[in-house]
Amino acid sequence: MSEENTKKVSLESGIEVKPVYTQEDAKSADIGRPGEFPFTRGIHPLMYRKQPWTMRQYAGFGTPQQTNERFKFLINHGQNALNVAFDLPTQMGLDSDSDEALAEVGRVGMSVNTLNDLEEALSGIPLDKISVSLTINATAPILVAMFFLVAKKQGLKPENIRGTAQNDILKEFIGRGAWIFPVEPSVKIVTDIIEYSCRNYPKYNPVSICGYHVRESGATPAQEIGYAFEIAKCYLERSLQRNLKADDVAGRFSFNFNVYGNLWEQVTKFRAGRRLWAKIIKNEFKAADEKSMLLRMIAGGGGSGLTIQEPENNIIRGAYYALAGALGGTQTMALCCFDEAYTIPSEKASLLSLRTMQILADEVGLCDTVDPLAGSYFVEALTDEMEKKIRESMSEIQSMGGIIKSINEGNLQRKLSAQAYNYERKIRSGETPKVAVNKYVKNDSCTEQKDIQVYQTDKKEIEAQLKRLNKLKSERSSNSVNKALDYLKKSCEQDQNIMPSITDAVSSMATVGEITSAIKSVYGGFKEPHF
């Protein structure tokens, strides 16, 4: 059969896939060796042969005590790191007793009001052995300050405190919407955390740039990487303005990427992204240390790939997402759970996802050899094409005037909203196949929950959380709290790094809501552009 008579196959990033690839297609491939610049094959020489990827399931719900129990459950079943989920009030800078918060306390993550709450959530968890990632953004400086204080209470010295803060506020304006302050002050706060960490906590990763959420908002896989790189470059440039060097900062960045869709597109976007990031840090930012050029990432599943219909199929999808993440060379994996189209993950679903990663690492052979797809004519040619597409997506942002201007004016949000609409239209029309959604659809009621355990907040636990908050407010020193909040406001007004003053406020038992209000009184709030 001639090539002209075969069905045309195009990837979401706009690359047409040929029926057959030969040596000619991959002759210009920049492959190299793993652990060597430009790191196409991986950032470490032996990759998983020496150490499998870190397994870091996203977890958190209800009260700190409930979340602590889930953390210990996962650790006892072989998880070796934590990825902490916070409820919407905590993310939006509201205390649990706020009128705006009451219906959402503990629903989609853990409720945290004060230092005591985070200390309880991490009670009995050795922070010198278990790395903790805080999935928090607008209120990141508050939670990061709390984490540092909890770690010190456990006896850790600043130079030995490890962990990661998501702290990527620009993607919130693009996608999730959990923003509080205007764009410029928000970026300033991100940079404050980066500077404070670089100068005081040398092993802490102060930001994890999230292409993941950009992808969930409608970006193609190539745009996911490219837009994330533009965000990262913005944070890096702002950090360099603080008299930090590229080698001080770039190696402290990590990335959070999405996985769903075409397997080959996912694998090659990681290989291409890793290579391109190394070139950017070396050539544009003049870093000298190769460790600064490493693209360190967490990947393993995208919620948009999951379906309500026949939710057990999501177990299969998740396994392929994990496979793509491993073949793409991720350092950490947080695998989506099969019930996430309905609810926050149940204990059973979380364990299944953990077991999926463990099976890939221990039974299937993903740790046997480094980058096993290297040298494939198809994979190497597609890696080259993906790098070109990623560069094009970065040029898109630059043509809009840069990442901050594109967000402030709503141009990037507008573009992704249109793409998300078109993607959904293709799903509904059947142009993009989705098993059990628009293809192989059963006639019976296959959309019912059946065995899905939908999470319900425990009203008694939430009431107890509110009582603890009220008790703390009545017993703490109001003078100390007010003094600390005044100091914080002055730090904001004088354009200082606000991390020291936030740490003082947290130590005085000021709440997340009180600290956020103090910052907002100076910086104001973000007004979303109309589009």
Summary of the structure (lengths in Angstrom):
residues: 531
radius of gyration: 22.9
end to end distance: 48.4
largest distance: 82.4
contacts: 1871
relative contact order: 0.14
helix: 52%
strand: 7%
